[in-house]
């Protein structure tokens, strides 16, 4: 049984975290006065920043690259006859990727300002949070034919994502807002990297084993 399609679908997501990190770190390094402790990731892409376009392109590329991961999971869950989970995962990864793409297109507000595009950016960021949290939740508690450690990793990632995300959105301390946001990004980026790499190099093995068991 040839199941290479799932590997191909997961390949773009393998490059998503590194694409995001390389563009963001380069843009932040070249921006005078930027703080990784107090400044948010989005603030590097606000109007007037010298490397805003580079950062925004990174956000947009990341959003596009993670979308196919939902379809890669769909192929795996379909083999296990978990059609509902397969469809929901496609929706959640599309929501996550499209929201990340939109967050890169819509410029965040400058401090003290409120604009239409700033509101769009904030809404897109919230939708992205919901999308990735939902996807991690499903895989953490209904991992299908995937190995057990994927469930454990997903549950840990979900806890880290929810705690850091909620604290960030409550904004208890503006001076460490950037640090709190990076905790959220760290858990999601690491999770994406692990599961995407697993699907690329191991999904055929697990899918074939599951098929033979049936």
Secondary structure, 3 states (H helix, E strand, C coil): CCCHHHHHHHHHHHHHHHHHHHHHHHHHHHCCCCCCCCCCCHHHHCCCCCCHHHHHHHHHHHHHHHHHHHHHHHHHHHHCCCHHHHHHHHHHHHHHHHHHHHHHHCCCCCCCCCCHHHHHHHHHHHHHHHHHHHHHHHHHHCCCCCCHHHHHHHHHHHHHHHHHHHHHHHCCCHHHHHHHHHHHHHHHHHHHHHHHHHHHHHHHHHHHHHHHHC
